[in-house]
Amino acid sequence: MRKTMLGCLLLLGAVYANAENHTVKSPDGRLVVNIGCEEGKAFYTVDYDGKPMLVRSALGLVADYSDFSQGLAMGTLKTEGPKRLTYRMTRTKRSAVDHEVTEATVGFANGKRDSMTLHLHISNNDLAYRYELLRPKADNPKAVVIQREVSCFNFPAQTTTFLCPQITPMTGWERTKPSYEEEYTPDAPMNVKSQYGMGYTFPCLFKVGQHGWVLVSEAGAASAYPGCRLSDYEEGKGYTIAFPQKGENNGLGSELAGIALPGTTPWRTITVGPSPAPIVETTIPFDVTEPLYEPSQDYQPGRYTWSWLIWQDNSTNYDDQVKMIDLAAAMGYESVLVDGLWDKQIGRERMEELSRYAQSKGVRLMLWYNSNGFENDAPQTPRQIMNNAIARKREMAWMQRIGVTGIKVDFFGGDKQQTMQLYEDILSDANDYGLQVIFHGATLPRGWERLYPNYVGSEAALASENVFFTDYHAKKEAFEMTMHPYSRNAVGSFDWGGIIMNKYLSPDNKSRHQRHTGDVFEMATGITNQISVNCVALYPNNLQDVPQWELDWLKQLPKSWDDVKFIDGYPTRYVVLARRSGDRWYVAGLNATDKPLKLTLRLPMFAGQTVNHYTDLPKKKGEKFLPSMKGRLKVGKNGEAQVVIQPNGGLILD
């Protein structure tokens, strides 16, 4: 979508003409974007099916050399399309994208005659926009600092929110926050201040009364810009793009954005629809990004086992990891993640031996690393490797030599541009050595599956470790897992950290607090969560204490998905969605309410078929755990199926 310099200059030649408000429509005409400029200030609105989804919302930015937030004149609109957008991927919710898009540009100039171009990308349910700055006529400056964006998202008054607050920096355990690991608040009014007064992390979900749903996020933010968020709500203005906090990254590095000219900002993405379906199904983070490098090899999807979730730090010893390798081999899984402290509790020499043993079983190792550095106090080792190019490349060469397949890097320092550069450096170097990468204690991915072909996924949410840590979070698991398909996982691969099959959150599976979800609920999260290398948090005891039919299903858990369809649901209450792997569809449902859900599902992919039916059943008097069952279900010729999902229970049809 980037224009040539000549094209941009021709576009800007018309900037000083008198311009009316411009209108751009989606290919199907249902999404309408209006761009205007009044009293020197640029703005936009978004309607869907004639209903306002975003009311007058500011556009523009302020750079150190020129102000593009006021004193603006708008030029003519140039549109292209509708045209076909087609590409293939192997690491996201949809393997083949093929739909129509309309692209548009409009130029603005301020009183100094400096220019800014607004780029628009519009498909039937998605809008993305970004700014491009050219060099001034004097050809300087060639590098600028963007001090702030005035980009706003202003919703109609009846809107309610489903947001995750940003926390203050250098807080939490070992000063490791912010790490995108705070709790969502559902159905909240806009005018309530965020929990920590720092606004909200992307993505941000809104329900616009009875008009529909809107998801706001960003894409394409890599090394050339900081990761952004939304501010608190301001009456009449809405939510504004906010840069990182000064204290992130232990106070080092700028919270502002530095770019070379000509240069662009990341895309601000907006997905709208009358139901959550377009949000669950969107591919907008990948539609507006392009790969930054070629993959050094054909990275394969897979499944992995992980001792740390329940066995914790002491489990990173040689003997326990052999048990996890044997478990992965028995289940037909591709990898085992060896977590922190392996360098001290196993050692490099024995790690080479462990890797050879794993490969003899048809399994490959992934290794955990601390990202630090100086960003926080997280003590787990290996440290002081991933933050240093010389040490990092030396380490990756060693991993390549001994047959390690990937790394998990944890405890990042925030969203400043230099931290975003560290993510990119790790990914680029890892690709040189044939390594896939998972990030934890980390920022939201922003189209990274397409930008970086060896990127697998990120945590960037309150994930499975909290189910282990406290009974409070174990009880909240269903709430969280019925939020993420509509928000966190809608825009990027999500390493939740495990399908948990232990009844109790303890190595003996008898003590500490219990798991409150049913077995089929846990199995169904392998479908509702999307990531290309999925964690199945099984333990050797599960081979004896989990029903064989459940183990059999987990053995064939698909490694990748080709398509996704939203079926039914409401954020934090329940979700039913379908994913396709090859020519086989899987339908999964989760219930976070305190009552059984009786649903009539419309499943055209199963019309007239009898399918496998896995479900959790009601507890009998005195039972602590939901029983589960496997059966068969006849789907009507009209594609309708009657199902019941128990509280904290799950459903699978395949």
C-alpha positions in Angstrom: 0.0 0.0 0.0 3.0 2.3 0.3 3.0 4.9 -2.5 6.0 5.9 -4.5 7.5 9.3 -3.7 6.2 10.7 -7.0 2.7 9.4 -6.3 2.7 11.1 -2.8 3.9 14.4 -4.2 1.2 14.4 -6.9 -1.4 13.6 -4.2 -0.1 16.5 -2.1 -0.2 18.8 -5.0 -3.9 19.1 -4.4 -3.7 19.7 -0.7 -4.5 23.3 -0.8 -7.6 22.9 -2.9 -10.9 23.5 -1.1 -12.1 20.0 -0.1 -15.4 18.7 1.1 -15.6 15.8 3.5 -14.6 12.6 1.9 -16.4 9.3 2.1 -15.0 5.8 1.6 -17.1 2.7 1.7 -16.3 -1.0 2.1 -16.6 -3.2 -0.9 -20.1 -4.3 0.2 -21.1 -0.7 1.1 -22.1 -1.5 4.7 -19.1 0.1 6.3 -18.8 3.8 5.7 -15.9 6.0 6.7 -16.1 9.8 6.5 -12.9 11.9 6.6 -13.3 15.6 7.3 -11.4 18.7 8.3 -13.0 21.6 10.1 -11.3 24.6 11.7 -8.0 23.1 10.8 -8.6 19.8 12.6 -8.9 16.4 10.8 -11.4 13.8 12.0 -13.2 10.7 10.9 -16.5 8.8 11.6 -17.5 5.2 11.1 -21.0 3.9 10.3 -22.1 0.4 9.8 -25.5 -0.4 8.2 -26.3 3.3 8.6 -25.7 3.2 12.4 -22.9 5.2 14.1 -20.1 3.0 15.4 -17.6 5.8 15.9 -18.6 9.4 16.1 -16.3 12.4 15.3 -12.8 11.2 16.2 -9.6 13.2 15.9 -6.8 12.4 13.4 -3.3 13.6 13.4 0.0 13.8 15.3 2.6 16.2 16.6 6.2 15.8 15.5 9.2 17.7 16.8 9.5 19.6 13.6 5.8 20.2 12.8 2.3 20.0 14.2 -0.2 17.9 12.3 -3.0 18.2 14.8 -4.2 21.7 14.0 -4.1 24.3 11.3 -4.6 21.6 8.6 -6.0 21.9 5.1 -7.3 18.7 3.5 -6.6 17.7 -0.1 -8.3 15.4 -2.5 -9.1 11.8 -1.9 -7.6 9.1 -4.0 -9.1 5.6 -3.9 -8.1 2.2 -5.4 -10.4 -0.7 -5.6 -12.3 -2.7 -4.6 -9.4 -5.1 -5.4 -8.6 -8.6 -4.3 -6.3 -9.2 -1.4 -5.0 -12.8 -1.4 -2.2 -14.4 0.6 -1.5 -17.6 2.4 -0.2 -18.2 6.0 0.4 -21.3 8.2 0.5 -19.7 11.6 -2.9 -17.9 12.1 -6.6 -18.6 12.3 -7.0 -18.7 8.5 -4.5 -20.3 6.1 -5.8 -18.5 3.0 -7.1 -15.0 2.8 -9.1 -13.9 -0.2 -11.4 -10.9 0.0 -11.9 -7.5 -1.5 -10.4 -4.3 -0.1 -10.6 -0.6 -0.9 -7.5 1.5 -0.3 -7.5 5.3 -0.1 -5.2 8.2 0.6 -5.8 11.8 1.5 -3.2 14.5 2.0 -3.1 17.2 4.7 -0.8 20.2 5.0 -0.4 22.5 8.0 0.4 26.2 8.1 4.1 25.6 7.6 3.2 23.7 4.4 4.5 20.5 5.8 2.6 17.5 4.7 1.0 14.3 6.2 -0.7 11.6 4.3 -3.5 9.5 5.7 -3.6 5.9 4.4 -6.9 3.9 4.6 -7.4 0.2 4.2 -11.1 -0.9 4.3 -12.6 -4.3 3.9 -16.2 -5.3 4.7 -15.8 -5.3 8.4 -12.4 -3.7 8.9 -10.8 -0.3 8.8 -7.1 0.4 9.2 -5.4 3.7 9.0 -1.9 5.1 9.4 0.0 8.3 8.7 2.9 8.9 6.4 5.3 11.8 6.8 7.5 13.0 3.9 10.6 15.1 4.1 9.9 18.9 3.9 10.8 20.6 0.7 14.2 21.6 2.1 14.9 17.8 2.5 15.5 18.1 6.2 14.9 16.9 8.8 15.4 13.3 7.7 14.7 11.8 11.1 12.0 13.0 13.5 10.5 12.3 16.9 6.8 11.9 17.1 5.8 13.4 20.4 2.2 12.3 20.4 -0.7 11.1 18.3 -4.1 12.8 18.6 -5.7 9.7 17.0 -9.0 9.1 18.8 -11.7 6.5 19.0 -14.9 8.3 20.1 -18.0 6.0 20.6 -21.7 6.8 20.9 -22.9 7.5 24.4 -24.6 4.1 24.9 -21.3 2.1 24.4 -20.1 -0.3 27.1 -16.6 -1.7 27.3 -14.6 -4.9 27.8 -11.1 -3.7 28.6 -7.9 -4.7 30.3 -6.1 -1.9 32.2 -2.5 -0.9 31.7 -0.6 -1.0 35.0 2.2 1.3 36.2 5.8 0.3 35.4 8.3 -1.5 37.6 5.6 -2.9 39.8 4.4 -6.4 40.6 6.6 -9.5 41.1 10.3 -8.5 40.8 9.3 -5.2 39.1 8.2 -7.1 35.9 5.1 -5.2 35.1 3.6 -4.0 32.7 3.2 -7.3 31.1 -0.4 -7.2 29.7 -1.5 -9.5 32.6 -4.3 -7.6 34.3 -8.0 -8.5 34.7 -10.7 -7.6 32.2 -13.8 -5.8 33.4 -16.9 -6.6 31.2 -19.9 -4.5 30.4 -18.4 -1.4 32.0 -19.4 2.2 31.2 -16.9 4.3 29.3 -16.6 7.1 31.9 -15.1 4.9 34.7 -11.4 5.5 35.0 -9.0 2.6 34.4 -7.8 0.7 37.5 -4.4 2.3 37.5 -5.1 5.5 35.7 -3.0 4.5 32.7 -5.6 3.6 30.2 -6.0 0.2 28.5 -3.8 -2.3 26.7 -4.7 -3.4 23.2 -6.9 -4.9 21.9 -10.0 -3.0 23.2 -13.5 -4.3 22.8 -16.6 -2.2 22.7 -20.4 -2.9 22.5 -22.1 0.0 20.8 -25.6 -0.4 22.4 -27.8 -2.4 20.1 -25.8 -1.3 17.0 -23.0 -3.8 17.2 -19.5 -4.5 18.3 -16.1 -2.7 17.7 -12.6 -4.0 18.3 -9.7 -1.5 18.3 -6.1 -2.5 18.1 -2.9 -1.8 16.2 -0.8 -3.7 13.6 2.6 -3.4 12.1 4.3 -2.0 15.3 7.8 -3.4 15.2 11.2 -1.9 15.7 10.4 1.4 14.2 7.7 2.5 16.7 6.8 2.0 20.3 3.8 -0.3 21.2 0.8 1.9 22.0 -2.3 1.7 24.0 -5.6 3.6 24.6 -5.9 6.4 27.1 -8.7 6.7 29.6 -12.0 8.0 28.2 -12.5 11.7 27.9 -16.1 13.0 27.4 -16.6 14.4 23.9 -13.2 13.1 22.7 -13.2 9.4 23.4 -10.0 7.3 23.8 -6.7 8.6 22.4 -3.6 6.7 21.3 -1.1 6.7 24.2 2.6 6.1 24.1 4.5 4.0 26.7 5.1 5.3 30.2 8.4 7.0 31.1 9.2 4.4 33.8 9.0 1.4 31.5 12.2 -0.5 30.7 13.6 0.6 34.1 13.3 4.2 33.0 15.8 3.8 30.2 15.0 4.8 26.6 12.4 7.2 25.3 8.7 6.7 25.5 8.3 8.7 22.2 8.6 7.4 18.6 11.5 8.1 16.4 11.2 7.5 12.6 13.2 8.3 9.5 11.6 10.3 6.8 9.8 9.4 4.7 8.2 7.1 7.2 5.0 5.7 8.5 3.3 5.0 11.8 1.7 1.6 12.6 -1.8 0.8 11.5 -4.7 1.7 13.8 -7.2 -1.1 13.3 -11.0 -1.1 13.8 -13.2 -4.1 13.3 -16.9 -3.6 13.3 -20.0 -5.8 13.0 -23.6 -6.3 14.1 -22.4 -9.4 16.1 -19.0 -10.5 17.4 -18.5 -12.7 14.4 -16.3 -10.3 12.4 -14.2 -9.7 15.4 -13.6 -13.4 16.1 -12.9 -14.0 12.5 -10.9 -10.9 11.5 -7.5 -11.1 9.7 -6.9 -7.3 9.7 -3.6 -7.5 11.6 -2.2 -9.7 8.8 -4.0 -8.0 5.9 -2.0 -4.8 6.4 1.4 -6.3 7.1 4.1 -7.9 5.0 6.9 -10.3 5.9 10.1 -8.5 6.9 12.3 -11.5 6.0 12.2 -14.9 4.4 11.9 -18.0 6.6 15.2 -19.8 6.8 13.3 -23.1 6.9 9.8 -24.5 6.7 8.6 -23.9 10.3 6.2 -26.6 11.3 3.2 -26.2 13.7 2.9 -28.6 16.6 2.1 -29.4 20.2 4.3 -29.3 23.3 4.4 -30.5 26.9 5.6 -28.3 29.8 6.6 -29.4 33.3 6.8 -26.0 34.9 3.1 -25.2 35.1 2.4 -27.7 37.9 5.8 -29.1 38.8 7.4 -25.6 38.9 11.1 -24.5 39.1 12.4 -27.7 40.7 11.2 -29.7 37.6 13.9 -28.3 35.4 16.2 -31.2 36.1 17.3 -34.0 33.8 15.2 -36.8 35.2 11.9 -34.9 35.2 12.5 -33.6 31.7 13.1 -37.2 30.5 9.7 -38.0 31.9 8.2 -35.1 29.9 9.9 -36.2 26.8 8.6 -39.8 27.2 5.1 -38.3 27.7 5.4 -36.2 24.6 6.5 -39.2 22.6 3.6 -41.3 24.0 1.1 -38.6 22.9 2.8 -38.0 19.5 3.6 -34.4 20.4 6.5 -32.6 18.7 8.2 -30.7 21.5 8.9 -30.3 25.2 9.5 -26.8 26.7 12.3 -26.9 29.3 11.7 -23.9 31.5 13.9 -21.5 33.5 17.0 -22.5 35.5 17.9 -25.3 33.2 21.4 -23.9 32.8 22.0 -24.3 36.5 19.9 -27.4 37.3 20.7 -29.4 34.2 23.7 -27.7 32.7 24.8 -27.2 29.1 26.6 -30.5 28.8 23.7 -32.6 30.0 21.3 -30.4 28.0 23.1 -31.7 24.9 22.6 -35.2 26.1 18.9 -34.5 26.9 18.4 -33.1 23.4 19.9 -36.2 21.9 17.6 -38.3 24.0 14.5 -36.3 22.9 15.4 -36.6 19.3 15.8 -40.4 19.7 12.1 -40.3 20.7 11.0 -38.1 17.8 10.7 -35.1 20.1 12.5 -31.7 19.9 13.4 -29.4 22.8 12.4 -25.7 23.3 14.4 -23.7 25.8 13.4 -20.9 28.1 15.4 -17.6 28.4 15.1 -14.4 30.4 15.1 -11.3 28.2 17.1 -9.3 30.8 19.2 -7.1 30.7 18.4 -4.4 33.1 14.7 -4.1 32.5 13.5 -5.6 35.8 14.6 -7.9 38.6 13.3 -11.3 37.3 16.0 -13.7 38.7 15.5 -16.8 36.6 18.3 -17.8 34.4 19.7 -18.0 31.7 20.0 -14.2 31.9 22.2 -11.7 30.0 22.0 -13.6 26.7 18.9 -12.6 24.7 19.5 -8.9 25.3 23.0 -9.0 23.8 23.6 -9.6 20.1 27.0 -11.3 20.5 25.9 -13.6 23.3 22.5 -14.3 21.6 24.0 -15.4 18.3 26.6 -17.6 20.1 23.8 -19.2 22.1 21.6 -19.7 19.1 24.4 -21.3 17.2 24.8 -23.8 20.1 21.1 -24.5 20.1 21.1 -25.1 16.3 24.0 -27.5 16.7 22.3 -29.6 19.4 18.9 -29.7 17.6 16.8 -27.3 19.7 13.7 -26.3 17.8 12.6 -23.1 19.5 12.9 -20.6 22.4 10.6 -19.0 24.9 11.8 -15.6 26.0 10.2 -14.0 29.1 10.1 -10.9 31.3 10.3 -7.9 28.9 10.4 -4.3 30.0 7.5 -2.7 28.4 6.5 -1.1 25.1 9.2 1.5 24.4 10.7 1.5 20.9 14.0 0.0 22.1 12.1 -2.9 23.6 10.2 -3.4 20.4 13.6 -3.4 18.7 14.7 -6.2 21.0 11.7 -8.4 20.0 12.6 -7.9 16.4 16.3 -8.6 16.9 15.6 -11.8 18.8 13.2 -13.0 16.1 15.5 -12.1 13.2 18.5 -13.8 14.8 16.5 -16.8 15.7 15.4 -17.2 12.1 19.0 -17.2 11.1 19.5 -20.3 13.3 16.2 -22.0 12.4 14.5 -21.3 15.8 10.8 -20.6 16.4 10.0 -18.0 19.1 7.4 -17.6 21.9 7.3 -14.6 24.1 6.0 -14.4 27.7 5.8 -11.5 30.1 5.5 -9.6 26.9 3.6 -7.2 24.8 0.7 -7.9 22.4 1.8 -9.2 19.0 0.8 -6.8 16.3 0.6 -8.7 13.0 3.8 -10.4 14.0 2.8 -13.8 12.6 3.1 -12.3 9.1 6.0 -9.9 9.8 8.2 -12.6 11.4 7.7 -16.1 9.9 9.3 -17.8 12.8 7.1 -16.1 15.4 4.8 -18.6 17.2 2.8 -16.6 19.7 2.8 -14.6 23.0 1.3 -14.7 26.4 0.2 -11.0 26.7 -2.7 -11.9 29.0 -3.4 -13.3 32.5 -2.6 -16.9 31.6 -2.5 -20.4 33.0 0.1 -19.9 35.7 -2.4 -17.9 37.6 -4.7 -20.9 37.7 -1.9 -22.7 39.5 -1.0 -19.9 41.8 -4.4 -19.2 43.4 -7.9 -20.7 43.8 -9.3 -17.2 42.9 -7.8 -17.4 39.4 -8.7 -21.1 39.1 -12.3 -20.1 39.7 -11.9 -17.3 37.1 -10.5 -19.5 34.3 -13.8 -19.8 32.5 -14.4 -16.1 32.6 -10.9 -15.5 31.1 -11.2 -18.2 28.5 -14.6 -16.8 27.3 -13.1 -13.3 26.9 -10.0 -14.1 24.8 -11.6 -15.3 21.6 -13.3 -11.9 21.3 -10.2 -9.8 22.1 -6.7 -11.0 22.9 -6.8 -14.1 20.6 -8.8 -12.2 17.9 -5.7 -10.2 16.9 -2.8 -12.5 17.6 -1.7 -16.0 18.5 -2.1 -16.7 22.2 0.2 -18.9 24.3 -2.3 -19.5 27.2 0.1 -22.1 28.6 -1.7 -25.3 28.6 -4.7 -27.6 28.4 -4.8 -28.6 32.1 -6.0 -32.1 32.8 -4.9 -32.5 36.5 -7.9 -32.3 38.8 -5.8 -30.6 41.4 -3.1 -28.0 40.9 -0.3 -30.2 42.4 2.2 -32.8 41.3 0.4 -35.5 43.3 -2.9 -34.5 41.7 -4.5 -34.7 45.2 -3.6 -31.6 47.1 -3.7 -27.8 46.9 -6.7 -26.2 45.2 -8.8 -27.9 42.5 -9.4 -27.1 38.9 -12.9 -25.9 38.6 -13.5 -26.5 34.9 -14.5 -29.8 33.3 -12.3 -32.0 31.3 -14.1 -31.3 28.0 -13.9 -27.6 28.9 -10.1 -27.9 29.0 -10.0 -30.0 25.8 -12.2 -27.4 24.0 -9.7 -24.7 24.9 -7.4 -26.4 22.4 -9.8 -25.2 19.8 -11.0 -21.9 21.2 -7.4 -20.8 21.7 -5.4 -20.4 18.5 -1.6 -20.7 18.3 0.6 -22.7 15.9 2.5 -24.6 18.6 0.0 -25.4 21.3 0.8 -26.3 24.9 -0.9 -29.4 26.3 -0.1 -29.4 30.0 -0.3 -33.1 30.5 1.8 -34.9 33.2 2.9 -38.6 33.3 0.2 -39.3 35.9 -2.5 -38.2 33.4 -1.7 -41.3 31.3 -3.4 -43.3 34.1 -5.9 -40.9 35.7 -7.4 -39.3 32.5 -10.0 -41.4 30.6 -8.5 -43.1 27.5 -11.1 -41.5 25.2 -9.9 -38.0 26.4 -6.3 -39.0 25.8 -7.1 -40.3 22.4 -8.8 -37.0 21.5 -5.8 -35.0 22.8 -3.4 -37.1 20.7 -5.2 -36.0 17.5 -5.5 -32.3 18.6 -4.9 -30.4 15.3 -1.6 -28.6 14.9 -2.9 -25.9 12.6 -6.1 -24.3 11.4 -7.4 -23.3 8.0 -10.5 -21.4 8.8 -12.6 -20.1 11.7 -16.3 -19.4 12.2 -18.0 -17.7 15.1 -21.2 -19.6 16.1 -22.5 -18.0 19.2 -21.5 -16.3 22.4 -21.0 -13.2 24.5 -17.7 -12.1 26.0 -16.9 -13.5 29.5 -20.1 -15.5 29.5 -19.8 -18.1 26.8 -18.3 -18.8 23.4 -19.0 -21.4 20.6 -16.8 -21.3 17.6 -15.7 -23.7 14.8 -12.3 -24.2 13.3 -11.3 -26.2 10.3 -8.2 -28.2 9.9 -7.8 -29.6 6.4 -11.3 -30.8 5.5 -12.4 -31.5 9.1 -14.4 -29.1 11.2 -14.2 -28.9 15.0 -16.8 -27.0 17.1 -15.9 -26.0 20.6 -18.0 -24.3 23.3 -17.2 -22.9 26.8 -19.7 -21.8 29.5 -18.5 -19.3 32.1 -22.0 -18.6 33.5 -23.4 -20.3 36.7 -26.3 -21.9 34.8 -26.5 -24.6 32.1 -26.7 -23.1 28.6 -29.3 -24.7 26.3 -28.3 -23.6 22.8 -29.6 -24.2 19.3 -26.4 -24.0 17.2 -26.4 -23.4 13.4 -23.7 -25.7 12.0 -24.0 -25.8 8.2 -20.7 -27.7 8.0 -22.4 -30.6 9.8 -25.8 -30.5 8.2 -27.4 -33.9 8.1 -24.4 -35.6 9.8 -24.0 -37.6 12.9 -20.9 -36.3 14.7 -18.8 -37.1 17.7 -20.2 -35.3 20.8 -18.0 -34.6 23.8 -19.4 -32.8 26.8 -19.2 -32.2 30.5 -22.2 -33.4 32.5 -23.9 -32.0 35.6 -22.3 -32.8 38.9 -24.2 -35.2 41.1 -24.7 -34.5 44.8 -21.4 -34.5 46.6 -19.3 -34.4 43.5 -16.4 -31.9 43.2 -15.8 -32.3 39.5 -17.9 -32.3 36.4 -18.1 -35.8 34.9 -17.5 -36.0 31.1 -18.8 -38.2 28.3 -18.3 -39.1 24.7 -21.3 -39.8 22.5 -22.8 -39.1 19.1 -25.1 -36.3 18.0 -27.4 -36.1 15.0 -27.4 -32.7 13.4 -30.5 -31.7 11.5 -30.6 -31.4 7.7 -31.0 -27.7 8.3 -27.7 -27.7 10.2 -29.2 -27.1 13.6 -28.1 -28.9 16.7 -29.5 -28.8 20.2 -26.8 -28.8 22.9 -26.4 -28.1 26.6 -23.1 -26.7 28.1 -22.7 -27.0 31.9 -21.4 -24.1 34.1 -17.6 -24.3 33.8 -18.2 -27.0 31.2 -17.3 -27.5 27.6 -18.5 -28.9 24.4 -16.8 -30.4 21.4 -18.4 -31.6 18.1 -16.2 -33.1 15.4 
